Amino acid sequence: MTSEAKRDPVQDHLLTPQNAAFVIIDYQPVQVNSIASMDRQLLVNNIVGACKAAVAYGLPIVHSTVNVKTGLNRPPVPQIREALANVPTIDRTSINSWEDVEFRQAVEKTGRRKLIMAALWTEACLTFPALDALKAGYEVFIVVDAVGGTSLAAHEAALRRIEQAGGVLISVAQLFCELQRDWARKETVPAFIDLFIGTGGTAGLQFANDRHE
């Protein structure tokens, strides 16, 4: 069996390590502890997996926090700090990160037009920059099982608003598979398997075992 010739990874309509950037916003203790739209531990596991995927596949990463320098908020949760240990944070005071000059410049500096976005909360710190990025001509991909809101209704309404504006909803597993795309790309296969193990628990371990049988 032969895979087709590798498509142009920059022009590909699907996400690739060469055409996408990862944007993560406000995974700080107050925000994580206020999530009511999904299990918080699963949320953390999934966003850490998304972060590790961005690192493993070499995506440009823009990481923003809110109100750390003012003392009103704390740095990101330890799991995020560990996963993105070598990525600087851009702290701001605006609820909408797109209204922060340094944040917007960091996004522009990536040179990528496809933005994989995750933020807390869905209804504010995700929706507002997503809508502004779409308005500015970017393609926006929301990792739906790595984001959360203060209620299920608020979370779902926000996702609908983003989707109605042209945003694309994806899952953590879909993100992993879309970036890997082919088992023949052997240099990233170990990381690919580890991502499933890290986010899938028993299912992830079974996936890895099946792969090696």
C-alpha positions as CSV (number, residue, x, y, z in Angstrom):
1,M,0.0,0.0,0.0
2,T,1.3,3.4,-1.0
3,S,0.4,6.8,0.4
4,E,0.0,9.5,-2.2
5,A,2.8,12.1,-2.5
6,K,2.8,14.4,0.4
7,R,0.7,17.5,-0.3
8,D,2.1,21.0,-0.1
9,P,2.0,21.4,3.7
10,V,1.8,25.1,3.5
11,Q,-1.1,25.3,1.1
12,D,-3.0,22.2,2.4
13,H,-6.6,23.0,3.4
14,L,-6.2,20.7,6.3
15,L,-4.1,21.6,9.4
16,T,-0.4,20.8,9.1
17,P,2.7,21.6,11.2
18,Q,3.7,24.0,8.5
19,N,0.5,26.1,8.1
20,A,-1.0,26.4,11.6
21,A,-0.2,28.2,14.8
22,F,-1.5,27.3,18.3
23,V,-3.0,30.0,20.5
24,I,-3.8,29.3,24.1
25,I,-5.4,31.8,26.5
26,D,-6.0,32.0,30.2
27,Y,-5.7,28.5,31.6
28,Q,-5.2,29.9,35.1
29,P,-6.5,28.5,38.4
30,V,-9.5,30.8,38.8
31,Q,-10.7,30.1,35.2
32,V,-10.1,26.3,35.5
33,N,-11.8,26.1,38.8
34,S,-14.9,27.9,37.5
35,I,-15.6,25.6,34.6
36,A,-19.0,23.9,34.7
37,S,-19.4,22.7,31.1
38,M,-17.2,19.6,31.4
39,D,-15.1,17.6,33.9
40,R,-12.3,19.9,35.0
41,Q,-9.6,17.1,35.1
42,L,-10.6,16.0,31.6
43,L,-10.4,19.6,30.5
44,V,-6.9,19.9,31.9
45,N,-5.8,16.6,30.4
46,N,-7.1,17.6,27.0
47,I,-5.5,21.1,26.9
48,V,-2.2,19.7,28.1
49,G,-2.4,17.2,25.3
50,A,-3.1,20.0,22.8
51,C,-0.1,21.9,24.1
52,K,2.1,18.9,23.9
53,A,1.0,18.3,20.3
54,A,1.8,21.9,19.4
55,V,5.3,21.4,20.8
56,A,5.8,18.0,19.3
57,Y,4.9,19.1,15.8
58,G,6.8,22.4,16.0
59,L,3.9,24.8,15.7
60,P,4.4,28.5,16.6
61,I,2.7,29.0,20.0
62,V,1.1,32.2,21.3
63,H,0.4,31.9,25.0
64,S,-1.5,34.6,26.8
65,T,-2.5,35.2,30.4
66,V,-4.7,37.9,32.0
67,N,-3.9,40.1,35.1
68,V,-0.9,38.2,36.4
69,K,1.3,41.4,36.4
70,T,-1.5,43.4,38.2
71,G,-1.6,40.8,40.9
72,L,-5.3,40.1,40.3
73,N,-4.7,36.6,38.9
74,R,-2.2,33.8,39.2
75,P,0.0,32.2,36.5
76,P,-1.3,29.2,34.4
77,V,-1.9,25.9,36.2
78,P,1.3,23.9,36.7
79,Q,0.4,21.3,34.0
80,I,0.3,24.0,31.4
81,R,3.5,25.7,32.7
82,E,5.3,22.3,32.4
83,A,3.9,21.5,28.9
84,L,4.9,25.0,27.6
85,A,8.0,25.5,29.7
86,N,9.9,27.2,26.9
87,V,7.1,29.4,25.6
88,P,6.9,32.9,27.0
89,T,3.5,34.3,28.1
90,I,2.0,37.6,27.0
91,D,0.1,39.1,30.0
92,R,-2.7,41.6,29.4
93,T,-5.6,43.3,31.1
94,S,-8.2,43.1,28.3
95,I,-10.8,40.3,28.4
96,N,-10.5,40.2,24.6
97,S,-6.8,39.2,23.9
98,W,-7.2,40.5,20.3
99,E,-7.4,44.0,21.8
100,D,-3.9,43.6,23.3
101,V,-1.3,45.0,20.9
102,E,1.5,42.5,22.0
103,F,-0.8,39.6,21.6
104,R,-2.0,40.5,18.2
105,Q,1.5,41.2,17.0
106,A,2.6,37.8,18.3
107,V,-0.1,36.1,16.3
108,E,0.9,38.1,13.2
109,K,4.5,37.3,13.7
110,T,3.8,33.5,13.4
111,G,3.1,34.1,9.7
112,R,0.3,31.5,9.9
113,R,-3.3,32.0,8.7
114,K,-4.7,28.9,10.4
115,L,-5.1,29.5,14.2
116,I,-5.8,26.5,16.5
117,M,-7.4,28.3,19.5
118,A,-8.2,27.3,23.0
119,A,-9.2,29.5,25.9
120,L,-11.1,29.8,29.1
121,W,-13.9,30.8,29.2
122,T,-15.6,29.8,25.9
123,E,-18.1,32.6,26.2
124,A,-15.6,35.4,26.6
125,C,-11.9,34.9,26.3
126,L,-12.3,32.4,23.5
127,T,-15.3,33.9,21.6
128,F,-14.0,37.5,21.3
129,P,-10.5,36.9,19.9
130,A,-11.9,34.1,17.7
131,L,-14.5,36.5,16.1
132,D,-11.9,39.2,15.7
133,A,-9.4,36.8,14.1
134,L,-12.1,35.6,11.7
135,K,-12.9,39.2,10.8
136,A,-9.2,39.8,10.1
137,G,-9.2,36.9,7.6
138,Y,-7.7,34.1,9.7
139,E,-9.1,30.6,9.7
140,V,-9.9,29.6,13.3
141,F,-10.1,26.1,14.6
142,I,-11.5,25.6,18.1
143,V,-10.5,22.6,20.1
144,V,-13.9,22.0,21.6
145,D,-13.0,19.3,24.2
146,A,-10.1,21.5,25.6
147,V,-12.2,24.6,26.2
148,G,-15.0,25.3,28.7
149,G,-17.5,27.8,30.1
150,T,-19.2,28.7,33.3
151,S,-22.2,26.6,32.2
152,L,-23.0,24.1,29.5
153,A,-25.5,26.6,28.0
154,A,-22.9,29.4,27.9
155,H,-20.3,27.1,26.4
156,E,-22.5,25.7,23.7
157,A,-24.0,29.1,22.8
158,A,-20.4,30.5,22.4
159,L,-19.4,27.6,20.1
160,R,-22.5,28.2,18.0
161,R,-21.6,31.9,17.7
162,I,-18.1,31.1,16.6
163,E,-19.2,28.5,14.1
164,Q,-21.8,30.8,12.7
165,A,-19.1,33.4,12.1
166,G,-17.0,30.8,10.2
167,G,-15.0,29.1,12.9
168,V,-14.3,25.3,12.6
169,L,-14.8,23.0,15.6
170,I,-12.3,20.2,16.1
171,S,-11.5,17.7,18.9
172,V,-8.2,16.9,20.6
173,A,-8.0,13.5,18.9
174,Q,-8.7,15.1,15.5
175,L,-6.0,17.6,16.1
176,F,-3.5,14.8,16.8
177,C,-4.5,12.9,13.7
178,E,-4.6,15.8,11.4
179,L,-1.1,17.0,12.3
180,Q,0.3,13.4,12.0
181,R,-1.7,12.4,9.0
182,D,0.5,9.4,8.0
183,W,2.1,6.6,10.0
184,A,5.0,6.8,7.5
185,R,6.1,10.1,9.0
186,K,8.0,8.1,11.5
187,E,9.9,10.9,13.3
188,T,6.7,12.0,15.0
189,V,5.0,8.6,15.6
190,P,6.4,8.2,19.1
191,A,5.0,11.6,20.2
192,F,1.7,10.8,18.4
193,I,1.3,7.6,20.4
194,D,2.3,9.4,23.6
195,L,-0.4,12.0,23.0
196,F,-3.1,9.4,22.9
197,I,-1.8,7.7,26.0
198,G,-1.6,11.0,27.9
199,T,-5.2,12.0,27.0
200,G,-6.9,8.7,26.5
201,G,-6.1,6.8,29.7
202,T,-6.9,3.1,29.2
203,A,-8.2,3.7,25.7
204,G,-4.9,5.4,24.8
205,L,-2.9,2.5,26.2
206,Q,-5.0,0.1,24.2
207,F,-4.4,2.2,21.1
208,A,-0.7,2.0,21.6
209,N,-0.7,-1.7,22.3
210,D,-2.8,-2.4,19.2
211,R,-0.4,-0.3,17.1
212,H,2.6,-2.4,18.2
213,E,1.0,-5.9,17.9
